[in-house]
Amino acid sequence: MDFGFEGFETPDFDVEIEDVEVRKVKKFDRIWKCGFGGSVNTEPIMVNGILYFGATDGCIYAVDARTGRELWRFKTNGVIFESGPRFANGIIYEGSYDQYMYAVDAKTGKLVWRFKTSGEINGSPHVRNNVVYFGSRDSYVYALDARTGKEVWKFKTGDEISSVPVLHENKLYIGSFDGNFYCLDARKGKEIWRFKTGGEIYSINEPLIHNNIVYFTSFDNYLYALDCETGKEVWRFRLGKYGADASPVMHENVIYQSSRDGTLYAISLEGKELWRFSTHDVMGLPRFFGGRIYVGSCDGNLHVLDMEGKEIWRFKAGGYVVKRPVIWEGKIYMVSWDCHAYCIDANTREEVWRFTTSTTQGAPLPPPYEAWKVEIKKSVSAEEVVEEERYKKKKGETVSLSDYHIESEYSSESEYKQKSDYNVNFVIFECVLKMEELPCHSSLEVLNPNFRISRQS
C-alpha cells in the first residue's frame, strides 16, 4: 500500500501509521450454522457421464453430464454442506446434517441403507476395501461395512470432527477440532500416534500422502508435513491469517495449497514457496487439465491460471465457487453457492448448460471471518516519529518515511485483477460485515495483458 507522500511535504500534513493484527478470538463454528437453501457447496464427482453432488436443500442430485437433465434426487432430512458424495461398487455415499450417513443406489437413487450418528456430518466419507470411514460432530471417527452399513468400530477424539479421512497402508489419518491429527489402525480403530497443532483441524478433502509423508493444515495457519510412520514433523509452511480448511493437492511434484485469506500457494516438496496467486477471498482447491489450473474463489469466479500462477481467463458465477470443478470430455463442471451447477466448454469458454437445485434461495451462512478480530496495535503519525527521533541521545540517526511503507503480505500475483474486484480494505474488515445474498447470474471475463477486460453474458 503506497501512502503517496509526494506533493504533501508540509508541516501540517499528518500520516497515520497503523499496525493491524488479525487475532482468532473464538472457536471456529461457522460451518454448523449453515441454513436451508439451494446453494451447492459440495465437491461434485463424475461417474459414467453422471454428475453427482449434494446441496443445502438436503438433496443428493444425479444429473446427466451431457444435457444437464436431472436423473434423480434423493432427499435427506438435513442440510448437506461440505460433505461431498463418494462412489464405490454402484453406491453413492453421502453424509447429512440430519446425523445420518447414507448409501444410495447410483442408478436409481433408492436408499440402500443409512447409519445414525449423534452429530451432524460435515466431512466427506472415505470408502476403501468395502469400508466407509468418516467423522461426525459427535467427535467420533466411524468405520462401517460399506455393503450393510453395520458399524465395524468407532474411535473417540477430543472434539468435533469436520475432516475427511484417508487410508494408507492399513492406517487411517484424520484431524479433529481438538487440534490433533490422528493416525489409527484402520482394522481395529486403535490410536497409533497423534500430532498436536495450535488450532482446529478442519479439511474439506483427504490429507495428501506422498513418499510416506502426510500433509494437512490447521487453523493455526500452518501446512504440516509429517512422517507417516512416526508422526514426527518434517517441516511446516506458514499460510495466511484466517486458517486453512483444506489439505493440499499435488501435481507433477508440486504441492498446491489454498488458504482462507484467498491465496493459492505453489510449494516445493521441501516446503519452499514457488509462487502464489491471490483473489483476496476464500480460495478453493485447484484442478489441473491441459496445462492449466482451474480454481474457484468466494469472489464468485472460476479462475484459470497457467502453471506459473498467471491468470488467463475466468468465468463468473452468481455466488461462491470454492469446490474443485470436474473436467470431463473437454467440459468443466462446477457448482456454486448461487444454487446452480454449471457446464462450461473448456475451449470456447462458453456456458453449455446450468442446472438449478430445488430453490434459488441461497442458504444463510455467517461471514467467513467471524471467529477473528482485527485489532489496531498502534497508531503513530509520521511527524511524531520524526520528532521523537530528534531527541534521541545517539546522534547521526535519521528517520525515513519509507521505513513505514506498508504492503499487503498476500497481494495478488495476477496481472489482470480489477481494483473493484479485489479491495484489500474489504478483506481486512470483512469479519465485521454481514453476508449479502449474491445475484444468480454468470458471465465470462477474458483476460489479456494487451487488451481491456471484456464481458459476455
C-alpha positions in Angstrom: 0.0 0.0 0.0 1.6 3.3 -1.1 0.7 6.3 1.0 1.9 8.7 -1.7 3.8 11.3 0.3 4.9 13.2 -2.8 3.4 16.6 -3.0 2.4 16.7 0.6 5.6 17.9 2.2 4.0 20.4 4.6 4.4 20.8 8.4 0.7 20.4 8.8 0.4 17.1 6.9 0.0 14.0 9.2 0.0 10.4 8.0 -1.4 7.8 10.4 0.7 4.6 10.5 -1.4 1.7 11.8 -0.2 -1.8 12.7 -3.1 -4.1 12.2 -3.2 -7.5 13.9 -5.7 -10.3 13.0 -6.4 -12.5 16.0 -8.6 -15.6 16.4 -10.9 -14.9 19.3 -13.2 -17.9 19.4 -13.7 -21.5 18.2 -14.4 -21.8 14.5 -18.1 -22.9 14.4 -19.4 -21.2 11.2 -19.9 -24.5 9.3 -22.5 -25.7 11.8 -24.6 -22.6 11.3 -25.4 -23.2 7.6 -29.2 -23.0 7.0 -31.5 -24.4 4.4 -31.3 -23.2 0.8 -30.5 -24.3 -2.8 -26.8 -23.5 -2.5 -24.2 -26.1 -3.6 -21.0 -26.4 -1.5 -20.0 -30.0 -2.0 -17.4 -31.2 -4.5 -19.1 -32.9 -7.4 -18.0 -36.3 -8.8 -18.4 -37.7 -12.3 -19.2 -41.4 -12.7 -20.1 -42.8 -16.2 -21.3 -39.5 -17.5 -23.4 -38.7 -14.5 -22.6 -35.7 -12.2 -23.4 -36.3 -8.5 -23.4 -33.6 -5.8 -25.3 -32.6 -2.7 -26.9 -29.3 -1.8 -28.0 -27.3 1.3 -31.6 -28.2 0.4 -30.7 -31.7 1.8 -30.8 -33.4 -1.6 -28.3 -35.6 -3.4 -28.6 -34.9 -7.2 -27.7 -37.1 -10.2 -27.5 -35.0 -13.4 -26.8 -36.1 -17.0 -23.4 -34.5 -17.7 -24.1 -34.0 -21.5 -27.6 -32.5 -21.2 -27.9 -31.1 -17.7 -31.1 -33.1 -17.2 -31.9 -34.3 -13.7 -31.9 -38.1 -13.5 -32.9 -38.4 -9.9 -32.7 -36.7 -6.5 -32.6 -38.2 -3.0 -33.9 -36.2 -0.1 -32.3 -36.3 3.3 -33.7 -34.5 6.4 -30.9 -32.1 6.9 -28.5 -29.7 5.1 -25.8 -31.2 3.0 -22.8 -28.9 3.4 -19.2 -29.6 2.6 -19.7 -33.4 2.6 -19.3 -34.4 -1.0 -20.5 -37.7 -2.4 -18.2 -40.7 -2.8 -18.8 -43.6 -5.2 -17.9 -47.3 -4.8 -19.5 -50.5 -6.0 -22.5 -48.8 -7.6 -23.3 -46.9 -4.4 -23.2 -43.2 -3.6 -22.2 -42.5 0.0 -23.1 -39.1 1.5 -23.5 -37.6 4.9 -26.0 -35.0 6.1 -26.7 -32.6 9.0 -29.6 -34.9 10.0 -26.8 -37.0 11.5 -27.1 -39.9 9.1 -24.6 -41.4 6.6 -26.5 -42.5 3.5 -25.8 -45.2 1.0 -27.9 -44.6 -2.2 -28.1 -46.7 -5.4 -26.2 -44.7 -8.0 -28.5 -45.7 -10.9 -31.9 -45.4 -9.2 -31.4 -43.0 -6.3 -33.1 -45.5 -4.0 -31.9 -45.9 -0.4 -29.7 -48.9 0.3 -29.0 -48.2 4.0 -28.5 -45.3 6.4 -26.5 -45.1 9.7 -27.3 -42.8 12.6 -24.6 -40.9 14.5 -25.0 -38.4 17.3 -23.9 -35.3 15.4 -24.0 -33.5 12.1 -21.9 -35.0 9.3 -19.9 -32.3 7.5 -16.9 -34.1 6.1 -17.0 -36.5 3.1 -16.6 -40.2 3.7 -13.6 -42.2 2.5 -14.5 -45.6 1.0 -11.9 -48.3 0.6 -11.9 -52.1 0.9 -15.7 -52.3 1.5 -15.4 -50.0 4.5 -16.8 -46.5 4.8 -14.7 -44.2 7.1 -15.9 -40.8 8.2 -16.1 -38.4 11.2 -19.1 -36.7 12.9 -19.7 -33.6 15.0 -20.2 -36.1 17.9 -16.3 -36.4 18.0 -16.2 -40.0 16.7 -14.5 -41.5 13.7 -16.6 -44.3 12.3 -15.9 -47.4 10.2 -18.9 -49.0 8.6 -19.4 -52.1 6.4 -20.0 -50.5 3.0 -22.5 -53.2 2.0 -24.6 -53.3 5.1 -24.0 -50.1 7.0 -23.1 -52.0 10.1 -20.6 -50.5 12.5 -17.2 -52.1 12.4 -15.6 -49.7 15.0 -15.6 -46.2 16.2 -12.9 -44.0 17.8 -13.4 -41.0 20.0 -11.4 -37.8 19.6 -11.5 -34.8 21.9 -13.8 -32.6 19.9 -16.0 -32.3 16.8 -14.8 -33.7 13.5 -15.2 -32.0 10.2 -12.4 -33.5 8.2 -12.1 -36.2 5.5 -10.0 -39.2 6.4 -7.6 -41.1 4.2 -6.4 -44.7 4.2 -2.8 -45.6 3.6 -1.2 -49.0 4.3 -3.8 -50.0 6.8 -3.6 -46.7 8.7 -6.3 -44.1 8.8 -5.4 -40.4 9.0 -7.8 -37.8 10.2 -7.8 -34.4 12.0 -10.2 -33.2 14.8 -11.3 -29.9 16.2 -9.3 -30.8 19.3 -6.2 -29.7 17.3 -4.9 -33.3 17.0 -4.1 -35.1 13.8 -4.6 -38.8 14.4 -3.1 -42.0 12.9 -5.3 -45.0 13.6 -5.1 -48.7 12.9 -7.7 -49.0 10.2 -8.7 -52.6 11.1 -9.2 -52.1 14.8 -9.8 -48.3 15.3 -6.9 -48.0 17.8 -4.7 -45.0 18.0 -1.1 -45.4 16.7 0.0 -41.8 17.2 -1.3 -38.2 17.3 0.3 -34.9 16.5 -0.8 -31.7 18.2 -1.3 -28.4 16.3 -2.3 -25.0 17.6 -5.8 -24.8 16.2 -8.8 -26.8 15.0 -8.2 -29.2 12.1 -10.9 -28.9 9.5 -10.5 -30.1 6.0 -12.9 -30.4 3.1 -10.7 -33.1 1.4 -8.4 -36.0 2.2 -5.0 -35.4 3.6 -2.3 -35.7 0.9 0.1 -38.6 1.2 3.3 -38.7 -0.9 6.5 -40.7 -0.4 5.4 -41.7 3.1 4.8 -38.1 4.1 1.3 -36.9 5.1 0.3 -33.3 4.5 -2.5 -31.5 6.2 -3.4 -28.0 7.5 -4.7 -26.5 10.8 -6.4 -23.3 11.9 -3.1 -22.3 13.5 -2.2 -21.1 9.9 0.3 -23.8 9.1 0.6 -26.5 6.5 2.3 -29.5 8.1 4.4 -32.4 6.7 4.7 -35.4 9.0 6.4 -38.8 8.7 3.5 -41.3 8.2 5.1 -43.9 10.4 6.2 -41.9 13.4 4.1 -38.7 13.3 7.3 -36.6 13.5 7.3 -33.2 11.9 9.3 -32.9 8.7 8.5 -29.3 8.0 5.8 -26.7 8.3 4.8 -23.8 6.0 3.2 -20.6 7.1 -0.1 -19.7 5.4 -2.4 -16.7 5.8 -4.2 -15.1 8.8 -7.5 -16.9 8.7 -6.5 -20.6 8.9 -6.9 -23.2 6.2 -9.8 -25.6 5.6 -8.3 -27.9 3.0 -5.4 -30.3 2.7 -3.1 -29.7 -0.2 -3.2 -31.4 -3.6 -0.2 -32.4 -5.7 0.5 -32.1 -9.4 3.9 -33.0 -11.0 5.7 -33.0 -7.7 4.4 -29.5 -6.8 2.2 -29.1 -3.7 -0.7 -26.7 -4.2 -2.3 -25.3 -1.0 -5.3 -22.9 -0.7 -5.7 -20.6 2.2 -8.8 -18.9 3.7 -7.4 -15.4 3.1 -7.7 -16.1 -0.6 -4.3 -17.3 -1.6 -3.2 -20.3 -3.7 0.4 -21.3 -3.0 2.6 -23.5 -5.1 5.1 -25.2 -2.8 8.1 -27.4 -3.3 8.5 -30.8 -1.7 11.0 -29.2 0.6 8.4 -26.8 1.9 9.6 -23.7 -0.1 7.2 -21.3 -1.8 7.4 -21.2 -5.6 4.7 -18.7 -6.3 1.3 -17.5 -5.1 -1.9 -16.2 -6.6 -4.5 -14.3 -4.6 -8.1 -13.2 -5.0 -8.3 -11.7 -1.5 -11.2 -14.0 -0.8 -11.6 -17.6 0.4 -9.9 -19.8 -2.2 -10.9 -23.3 -3.2 -8.9 -26.3 -4.3 -7.4 -26.5 -7.8 -8.0 -28.9 -10.6 -5.4 -29.5 -13.4 -6.1 -30.0 -17.0 -4.3 -29.3 -20.3 -1.5 -27.3 -18.7 -4.0 -25.1 -16.9 -5.0 -24.7 -13.2 -8.7 -24.3 -12.5 -9.5 -22.9 -9.1 -12.6 -21.2 -7.6 -13.0 -18.5 -5.0 -15.6 -16.8 -2.8 -15.3 -13.9 -5.2 -17.7 -15.9 -7.4 -15.1 -16.7 -10.2 -13.6 -19.8 -11.5 -10.1 -18.6 -12.2 -8.0 -20.3 -14.9 -4.2 -20.0 -14.5 -1.1 -21.1 -16.3 1.3 -23.3 -14.5 3.3 -20.3 -13.3 0.3 -18.9 -11.5 -0.7 -16.2 -14.0 -4.4 -15.7 -14.7 -5.5 -16.4 -18.3 -9.3 -16.1 -18.1 -12.2 -16.5 -15.6 -15.8 -17.5 -15.6 -18.2 -15.6 -13.3 -21.0 -17.3 -11.4 -23.5 -15.7 -9.2 -22.1 -17.0 -5.9 -19.2 -18.7 -4.2 -17.2 -21.2 -6.4 -15.0 -22.9 -3.9 -15.2 -26.6 -4.7 -12.9 -28.3 -7.2 -14.5 -28.5 -10.6 -14.8 -31.7 -12.6 -13.3 -31.8 -16.1 -14.7 -34.4 -18.5 -14.7 -34.7 -22.3 -13.4 -31.1 -22.7 -16.1 -29.7 -20.4 -15.7 -28.0 -17.0 -18.4 -28.9 -14.4 -18.6 -26.7 -11.4 -21.1 -25.9 -8.6 -21.8 -22.6 -6.9 -23.5 -21.0 -3.9 -25.9 -19.4 -6.3 -27.9 -22.7 -6.4 -26.6 -23.9 -9.7 -24.3 -26.4 -11.3 -22.6 -25.3 -14.5 -21.2 -26.9 -17.6 -18.6 -24.8 -19.5 -16.8 -25.6 -22.7 -13.1 -25.5 -21.8 -12.1 -24.4 -25.4 -14.7 -21.8 -26.2 -15.2 -20.8 -22.5 -18.9 -20.6 -23.1 -21.6 -21.9 -20.8 -23.2 -25.1 -22.2 -25.9 -25.5 -19.6 -26.7 -24.8 -16.0 -28.8 -26.9 -13.6 -30.9 -25.3 -10.8 -31.5 -27.0 -7.5 -34.9 -27.2 -5.8 -34.8 -23.5 -4.8 -32.9 -20.4 -5.9 -32.9 -19.1 -2.4 -29.3 -19.2 -1.2 -28.6 -20.8 2.2 -27.9 -18.4 5.1 -24.3 -18.6 6.4 -22.3 -16.3 8.7 -19.4 -14.3 7.4 -16.2 -16.4 6.8 -14.1 -14.5 9.3 -16.5 -14.1 12.3 -14.1 -16.0 14.5 -11.3 -13.4 14.0 -10.9 -9.9 15.3 -9.0 -7.1 13.7 -7.1 -5.0 16.3 -5.0 -1.9 15.9 -1.8 -2.5 17.7 -0.6 1.1 17.5 -1.3 4.4 15.8 1.6 6.8 15.3 1.9 9.7 12.9 5.0 10.0 10.8 5.5 13.5 12.2 5.5 12.2 15.8 8.0 9.6 14.8 10.4 12.2 13.4 10.0 14.4 16.4 10.7 11.5 18.8 13.9 10.6 16.9 15.2 14.1 17.0 15.7 13.9 20.8 17.4 10.6 20.8 20.8 10.8 22.5 22.5 8.9 19.7 23.5 11.4 17.0 23.5 10.8 13.3 20.3 8.7 13.2 17.7 9.6 10.7 14.1 8.6 10.0 12.9 7.7 6.6 9.2 7.6 5.7 10.0 4.5 3.6 10.5 2.7 6.9 6.8 2.9 7.4 5.7 1.8 3.9 3.1 -0.9 4.3 2.3 -3.6 1.8 -0.2 -6.4 2.0 1.6 -9.7 2.6 -0.8 -11.5 0.4 -1.1 -9.2 -2.6 -2.3 -10.7 -5.9 0.1 -12.1 -8.4 -2.4 -11.7 -11.2 -1.5 -9.1 -13.7 -5.2 -8.7 -14.6 -7.0 -8.0 -11.3 -9.5 -5.2 -11.2 -9.5 -2.8 -8.3 -13.2 -3.1 -7.8 -12.9 -6.9 -7.6 -10.1 -7.2 -5.1 -10.3 -4.5 -2.5 -7.8 -5.2 0.3 -9.7 -3.0 2.8 -12.7 -5.2 2.3 -10.6 -8.3 3.2 -9.2 -6.8 6.3 -12.5 -5.7 7.7 -14.7 -8.5 6.2 -15.1 -10.1 9.6 -17.4 -7.2 10.7 -19.6 -7.2 7.6 -22.7 -9.2 7.1 -23.1 -11.6 4.2 -25.4 -10.4 1.5 -27.1 -12.7 -1.0 -25.4 -12.8 -4.3 -27.5 -12.5 -7.5 -27.7 -15.6 -9.7 -26.1 -14.7 -13.0 -23.0 -15.6 -14.9 -20.5 -14.0 -17.2 -17.2 -14.7 -18.8 -14.2 -12.4 -18.3 -11.4 -13.0 -20.8 -8.1 -11.6 -19.6 -5.3 -10.5 -21.8 -2.4 -8.2 -20.9 -2.7 -6.2 -24.1 -6.5 -5.6 -24.1 -9.2 -4.3 -21.7 -11.3 -7.0 -19.9 -14.4 -7.8 -21.8 -17.6 -9.4 -20.5 -20.0 -11.7 -22.3 -23.4 -12.6 -20.9 
